[in-house]
Amino acid sequence: MHGDEIRYVQEAYETNWMSTVGANIDAAEKAIAEKVGCRCAVGLSCGTSALHLAVKLAGIKQGDVVFCTDVTFAASVNPILYEKGEPVFIDSEYETWNMDPVALEKAFELYPNAKAIVVANLYGVPAKFDEICEIARKHRAIIIEDAAESLGATYKGRQTGTFGAYNAISFNGNKIITGSSGGMLLTDDQEAANKARKWSTQSRENAPWYQHEEIGYNYRMSNVIAGVVRGQIPYLEEHIAQKKAIYERYKKGFEGLPVSMNPFDADVMEPNYWLSCLLIDEDAMCKQVRSDSDACYVSEPGKSCPTEILETLAKYNAEGRPIWKPMHMQPKFRMSPFVTREGDGRGRTNAYIAGRGVDVGADIFHRGLCLPSDNKMTPEEQDRVIEIVRSCFE
């Protein structure tokens, strides 16, 4: 927080605009649309509500196949189920950890009538949009971009949140800028934006009374939350610079260890460095197994694993996290189709072959972890984290 946020919140309080209309919402929508470079931004209660309305705008109905990023948070896929669509998960690639275009093309061979593709930008790193957009055009599929984690990141100079017909960003408390909650639907389609606004306010018709002709939702952003967002927007670039410095400090601090940071192609993309993540080399992994709710490992000299590192950090009151568990490994979705670049993953086990393109997402989950990445972390605190991680490989 910088101080401007409380001024806009106070303004909402003093003017008595405490509901889902007000100057803060209008100003935040305008500022985000200008910053991202889209025509319309619709302030909503959260990023998930933005994704849900994006799925509705894409016309997804019962039984429609929707391709979805596999290594992501469940919010990327749940809106597909809200509209009774059928998610098909697409494996990751090692260059960005995002949706693999080769696997996506294979998925269209298996499911040629798929209507939409939900592409998430993992940990603030843009997906391979040249290839993904070309595949979508060829197969006449609608792209929905889940840019919840990547606000401010660019691909070939273009801001994420603009590559889909309908796109979603989030202002949850852990995002690059925050409203404590809130999100936005981004689109260049004015008519679609108007529909989203209507749906988000219980689909009230333009009548003197409460008239409703279709299903609606209580999804509109609060003017109070919008005040926090409005106060944060001018500091987006500062936050990105702070996150980048954290990433680079980790990268330098881990030199000589058998690890690598979450990757990206610096020639075509600039992440927002939302989370700094670590991937342990396969031959430096000690034995580790995970159930649905627990994990154990066998410590070995010179080796480590995500479980050991996370438990060691926790002893020093430093919070790390596992990589997002792939959707195809989740109990809810284990019977859903999963496509790798080798083909259909139905009937598969959750095994992986590191570096061979077989269940890449499971491999990244097995060997990866998210490091403490708070932009208020001091260099001295980060040095301590680096020291703790290095000690796990002794």
Secondary structure, DSSP 8 states (H G I E B T S, - for coil): --SHHHHHHHHHHHTT--SS-SHHHHHHHHHHHHHHT-SEEEEESBHHHHHHHHHHHTT--TT-EEEEESSS-GGGTHHHHHTT-EEEEE-B-TTTSSB-HHHHHHHHHH-TT--EEEEE-GGG----HHHHHHHHHHHT-EEEEE-TT-TT-EETTEETT-SSSEEEEE-BTTSSS--BSBEEEEES-HHHHHHHHHHHBTTB-SSSS--BSS---B-B--HHHHHHHHHHGGGHHHHHHHHHHHHHHHHHHTTTSSEEE----TTTEE----S-EEEE-GGGB-EEEE-SS-EEEE--TT-B-HHHHHHHHHHTT---EE----GGGSGGGTTS-EEETTEE-TT--S--BTTTTBSHHHHHHHHEEE----TT--HHHHHHHHHHHHHTT-
